[in-house]
Structures are given as structure tokens and as C-alpha cells.
Amino acid sequence: MNWLVWRLYRKQIILTGLAVVIYAVLLVVLGNQAWDKFNDALAAKKVASFNLPPLADTLPKLSLAFPILLGMFWGAPLIAKEYAEGTHKLAWVQGVTRRKWLIAKLGWIMAFGALYAGIISAAVMWCNRAENAIRFDRFTAQLFTMQGLAPVAYTIFAIALGACVGAFFRSSVRSVAITLAVGSIIIFTVATHLRPHYMRPVSAPSASNIYPAINIEKNTIMPGAGAIWVVGTEYKTLSKDCSTIKGNQFCNSVVQSVKTMYQPANRFWTFQFIEFGLYVVVSAILSLLTYRVIQKRDV
């Protein structure tokens, strides 16, 4: 069965691998150039005027589409195309169980997808070294999504989602569209509504320096508290300026303490591992659901 999977998907695996390697090499080259310019700016104390080269700033952003693309064009047709062409019957009538058939197909596709996503993530992190050092915002939805373990998790999830949708609808075109829509919505929802609650935010007085910053006068980076993701503001009433006039109490003003809620820089990798685990669990559930659909459905 492993040999059959390789024969069926070797062309797309090899071509995608070549594209990934070329893209990664470009990112590494651009990252080296940006890092050299950044170090030159530090040495010359001109870091305040440093800007990333346009291509080094733009090219890594293309990686954001990679997980969903693999879910659409690797995951969605994985089962749906077999049903559409009737080729699944050939494997099942020759003594290959449905479970072994699914594990072989889904396992190898997920493995190569995760490998390619890991290569791209490593290349993006290399390319973004200067940006991470000067902007202090790796927790933003965009940068968090394309660095660390997150791209690997999204790719595994997107392939599992595509395979599950394909098993349900047995139509490649419909499965591609649904995978694009549902996958994008879930990734966006987790990033905006679930991720802020992985760990309780740290609070600091709003007037305090929670960000690392650039000293404009000395053109150097000044360390702060290390906040790289502000998630909200906390207001607390301390006292009221009230007075009694003709037996009635009037409050003219409210004195409040204002605190900024943020996630510190040292939680970046903790959040990456949490999100990776979350998506792996969801992917496992989707894979089991795919198996149940295949197991219950007639040939």
C-alpha cells in the first residue's frame, strides 16, 4: 500500500517539494541580506531609520496561503477523487482494509505536508530575524501564523479537514471550496477569539514601559517589559468624588486605575505549542470521523 501511495502521489509530492525548496532558498538569501543591513544599522547607530527591504518584507507573507492550499489540493481530492473515479473499489476488493487504505494515504500526505510546512516556517523565521528584532510583534496574527510550529499544525489540520470533507461529499470541486471556506474561518476564529485566552494576561500600569523601544536620540534598542501582544485594558474604580446637596448625593467624577493587559514575549513558544497541540487533536478527530464515514458507507 505504501508503494501504491507513492506511485499515485509522487508527482505532486516532488513538484511541491521543488517549489518549497526554491521558495525557502529565496527566503534564506533575502533574510541574510536584511540581517546584514540591520547589523550595519546597529553598528552605525541608525537603527531608528532602518527599514526592511521590500522583497524581504513581502515574500514571507506568501507562506500564509500554504496550509490552506495543501488542504484544498492535497486533502480535498484525497478521498473524493477516489470515490468519483471508483478506484477505491480496486483496493478494497484486493484484501486492503479500509482502515489500512486510509492510514496509508492520509498518513503519507500529512507527513510530507508537515515536512514542507516545517521547511517553509524555518525559512520564514530566518528571513524575519531583522523584523522580529526591530518590531517586537511576533504575537500579531500574521507573524504568529507563519512562524514556529503554527504552519505545521495548520497544514496537518487543513489536510485532515479536506480529506474529511471529501469523504462526506465525494466531489473534489465541492470539497475544495468547502475546505477553503471552513479552514480559513476556523484559523481566523482561533487566532482572534481563542488564542488570547490560552494563558491569563499580565497587567501593568498603562503609563509603564511594556514595549521594547528604539531610542531615537541614540539610535539603539531599549529593552522594556517585553510585551509583544496587548490584549486589552483593565479599568478599576478607586474612589468617587461625591458631595451631598440638600440630602441628595451627587458624584462629580470617578477616579480609576488603568492597566494594560498583555502577553509577554517569553510566552511566544508556549502559545505555539498550545496551538500546535490544539490543531493536532482536532486533526485526529477529523481523521477518525473520516474513517467512520468510509467504514459505514457502502462501496
QUIGI-V814140 format. One record per backbone hydrogen bond with DSSP energy under -1.0 kcal/mol. CO is the residue of the C=O (numbers start at 0). NH is the residue of the N-H. E is the energy in kcal/mol with one decimal. If there is no record, write none. Layout:
# QUIGI-V814140
co = <CO,CO>
nh = <NH,NH>
e = <E,E>
This chain:
# QUIGI-V814140
co = <0,1,2,3,4,5,8,9,10,11,12,13,14,15,16,17,18,19,20,21,22,23,24,25,26,27,28,29,30,31,32,33,34,35,36,37,38,39,40,41,45,46,52,53,54,57,58,59,60,61,62,64,65,66,67,68,69,69,70,76,78,79,80,81,86,87,88,90,96,97,98,99,100,101,102,103,104,105,106,107,108,109,110,111,112,113,114,115,116,117,118,119,120,121,122,123,125,127,128,129,130,136,139,140,141,148,149,150,151,152,153,154,155,156,157,158,159,160,161,162,163,164,165,170,171,172,173,174,175,176,177,178,179,180,181,182,183,184,185,186,187,188,189,193,194,201,203,204,207,209,212,214,219,221,225,228,231,233,235,238,239,240,242,244,247,249,252,254,254,256,257,258,259,260,260,261,262,263,264,266,267,268,269,270,271,272,273,274,275,276,277,278,279,280,281,282,283,284,285,286,287,288,289,290,291,292>
nh = <4,5,6,7,8,9,12,13,14,15,16,17,18,19,20,21,22,23,24,25,26,27,28,29,30,31,32,33,34,35,36,37,38,39,40,41,42,43,45,44,48,49,56,57,58,60,61,62,63,64,65,68,69,70,71,72,73,74,75,80,82,83,84,85,90,91,92,95,100,101,102,103,104,105,106,107,108,109,110,111,112,113,114,115,116,117,118,119,120,121,122,123,124,125,126,127,128,131,132,133,134,139,143,144,145,152,153,154,155,156,157,158,159,160,161,162,163,164,165,166,167,168,169,174,175,176,177,178,179,180,181,182,183,184,185,186,187,188,189,190,191,192,194,196,197,261,259,207,209,226,221,218,214,212,264,262,260,258,256,254,241,251,249,247,244,242,240,237,238,235,205,233,203,230,231,201,227,266,267,270,271,272,273,274,275,276,277,278,279,280,281,282,283,284,285,286,287,288,289,290,291,292,293,294,295,296>
e = <-2.4,-2.2,-2.3,-2.2,-2.3,-1.6,-2.3,-2.8,-2.6,-2.0,-2.1,-2.4,-2.1,-2.5,-2.4,-2.4,-2.4,-2.7,-2.5,-2.1,-2.1,-2.4,-2.4,-2.6,-2.6,-2.3,-2.0,-2.5,-2.5,-2.2,-2.0,-2.1,-2.5,-2.1,-2.1,-2.2,-2.6,-2.1,-3.3,-1.1,-1.2,-1.2,-1.6,-1.8,-2.7,-1.2,-1.5,-1.5,-1.5,-1.4,-1.1,-2.4,-2.3,-2.1,-2.4,-2.8,-2.2,-2.0,-2.1,-1.7,-2.0,-2.5,-2.3,-1.2,-1.0,-2.0,-2.3,-1.6,-2.5,-2.4,-2.9,-2.3,-1.9,-3.0,-2.2,-1.8,-1.9,-2.4,-2.3,-2.4,-2.3,-2.9,-2.2,-2.5,-2.4,-2.4,-2.1,-2.4,-2.7,-2.4,-2.2,-2.7,-2.5,-1.9,-2.4,-2.2,-1.1,-3.3,-1.7,-1.6,-2.5,-1.8,-2.9,-1.5,-1.2,-2.2,-2.8,-2.1,-2.3,-2.4,-2.9,-2.3,-2.3,-2.9,-2.6,-2.5,-2.1,-2.7,-2.5,-2.1,-1.7,-2.7,-2.3,-2.5,-2.5,-1.8,-2.3,-2.6,-2.1,-2.2,-3.0,-2.1,-1.7,-2.1,-2.5,-2.3,-2.3,-2.6,-2.6,-1.9,-2.1,-2.7,-3.1,-1.8,-1.8,-3.0,-3.2,-2.2,-1.1,-3.3,-4.3,-2.1,-3.5,-3.0,-2.4,-2.9,-3.1,-2.8,-2.9,-2.6,-1.3,-2.4,-3.5,-1.9,-3.4,-2.8,-2.0,-2.9,-1.3,-2.0,-1.9,-3.3,-1.5,-2.2,-1.3,-3.0,-1.7,-1.7,-1.8,-2.7,-1.9,-2.4,-2.2,-2.6,-2.4,-2.6,-2.2,-2.4,-2.2,-2.2,-2.2,-2.5,-2.3,-2.1,-2.4,-2.3,-2.3,-2.3,-2.4,-2.2,-2.3,-2.3,-2.3,-2.9,-2.2,-1.6>
